[in-house]
């Protein structure tokens, strides 16, 4: 799916009622802000959704990432970098870097929240 599709028709947007890991990144009311909701079972992401305010690149990045994380192991996701996502999404240059950083931080914070809930 291309950038414009993820911006004009975002996937998995909204609160995930059964989320057992919630992560945030950015500043609410000031620029880009993202909340990522994950449902994780046996250290594998089974469902993902998000709420976002921000520029089109951030919306598209969050939408794309919400599909990408499903089926992935938490340890694998904790190793992701913005460079990795840029290659996976096949997005050019550093234009998207702040938005990819927002997504990475939010996903990692959701995984940390999941681990805290498990007392790991």
C-alpha positions in Angstrom: 0.0 0.0 0.0 1.3 3.4 -0.8 1.7 6.5 1.3 -1.4 8.3 0.0 -3.6 5.2 0.7 -2.5 5.1 4.3 -3.1 8.9 4.7 -6.5 9.1 3.0 -7.7 5.7 4.3 -5.8 5.0 7.5 -5.9 1.4 8.8 -6.6 0.3 12.4 -7.3 3.8 13.7 -9.1 4.0 17.1 -8.8 2.7 20.6 -8.2 -1.1 21.0 -10.5 -2.1 23.9 -8.5 -5.2 24.9 -5.1 -3.6 24.6 -2.6 -4.9 27.1 0.2 -2.5 26.1 -0.3 1.2 25.5 2.4 3.5 24.4 2.6 7.2 23.7 5.0 9.5 21.9 5.0 13.2 21.1 3.2 16.0 22.9 -0.5 16.3 22.9 -1.7 19.6 21.5 1.8 20.5 20.2 2.7 18.9 16.9 2.6 15.2 16.3 1.2 13.0 19.1 0.6 9.2 18.9 -0.9 6.6 21.2 -0.3 3.0 20.1 -2.5 0.2 21.4 -1.3 -3.4 21.3 -2.9 -6.7 22.2 0.0 -9.1 22.8 -0.2 -12.8 23.5 2.8 -15.0 24.2 5.1 -12.0 23.2 3.5 -11.8 19.8 1.4 -8.8 18.7 -2.0 -10.1 17.8 -3.8 -6.7 17.3 -2.8 -3.1 16.9 -4.5 0.3 16.7 -3.6 3.9 17.3 -4.9 7.4 17.9 -2.9 10.2 16.3 -2.8 13.9 15.7 -0.3 15.3 13.3 0.8 15.7 9.8 0.0 13.4 6.9 3.4 11.6 7.1 2.7 10.7 10.8 -0.8 9.5 10.0 0.5 7.3 7.1 3.4 6.0 9.2 1.1 5.0 12.1 -1.3 3.3 9.7 1.4 1.4 8.0 3.1 0.4 11.3 -0.3 -0.8 12.7 -0.3 -3.5 10.0 3.4 -4.2 10.1 3.5 -5.1 13.9 0.8 -7.7 13.8 2.4 -11.2 14.0 5.7 -9.8 15.2 7.6 -10.8 18.3 8.0 -8.1 21.0 11.8 -8.6 21.1 12.1 -8.1 17.4 10.0 -4.9 17.5 12.2 -3.5 20.3 15.2 -3.7 18.0 13.5 -1.7 15.2 15.0 1.6 14.1 13.7 4.4 12.0 16.1 3.3 9.2 14.6 -0.2 9.4 11.1 1.1 9.0 12.1 3.4 6.2 13.5 0.4 4.3 10.5 -1.8 5.1 8.0 0.9 4.1 10.2 1.8 1.1 9.9 5.5 1.9 12.5 7.8 0.5 15.1 9.9 2.4 15.0 11.5 5.8 11.8 13.5 5.1 9.8 11.0 7.2 12.3 10.5 9.9 10.5 12.5 12.7 7.3 10.6 11.9 9.0 7.2 11.9 10.7 8.1 15.2 7.3 8.9 16.7 6.0 5.5 15.6 9.0 3.6 16.9 8.9 5.3 20.3 5.2 4.7 20.7 5.4 1.0 19.7 8.4 0.4 22.1 6.6 2.3 24.9 3.5 0.0 24.4 5.7 -3.1 24.6 7.4 -1.7 27.8 3.9 -1.1 29.2 2.9 -4.7 28.4 6.0 -6.1 30.1 5.3 -3.9 33.2 1.8 -5.3 33.4 3.3 -8.8 33.4 5.9 -7.7 36.0 8.7 -8.7 33.7 
